[in-house]
Amino acid sequence: MSFVAADDGLRGRLVRAGTDLLGRDGLDGLGLRAITREAGVSHGAPRRYFPTHRDLLAAVARSGFDDLLSRFQPIVAGSEDPTDKLTALGIEFVEFAVDRPAMFELMFRHDPIDGGLVDGAPLREVTLPLFAAIVELVDAAVADCDDAAVRSLALWTNVHGIAVLAANRSVELVAGPVDLRDLIARAVHAHLAV
């Protein structure tokens, strides 16, 4: 269940308005007044659900994590091969960044949403189960792996870097035409090599 679907009233309208604005105007268009105007409510209306602007931004970012998780779930449930799963997750992650660059930026920026709470918990905690799944897959992919967390961090840092470069259209600038799927597969295989 997504965060927005759990409460489709004012809270959901505000999150959807923020998400729509983010997709249309980027982070610069994600001011509190713009969100309330887009949602068709007064400027004070968000306070009941979002005491601070950061809390509202955190909820918008959370909707992005919910979307990303919904894209990851069929991959994790699919193929039995952990290397194939890691590659597919990396591809999906990069495609998400390319398809929704402003949402991707909001989700992984610390300055606008640090301290933002979603349902009373820090937004950053939402990413922990995602990373735990990657650690499990790395552990399954590498025989006698005694450094799965560190190896996973190195791998996902590499994939995240590819996502940032791809979202900013910088990959081609640096390397010319590149098959991103192949690049991600190479990164996965390099980090899983013993």
Helices and strands as residue ranges (DSSP letters): H 3-6, H 10-25, G 27-29, H 32-39, G 45-48, H 53-77, H 82-99, H 101-108, E 117-118, E 121-122, G 123-126, H 127-141, H 148-167, H 171-175, H 180-192
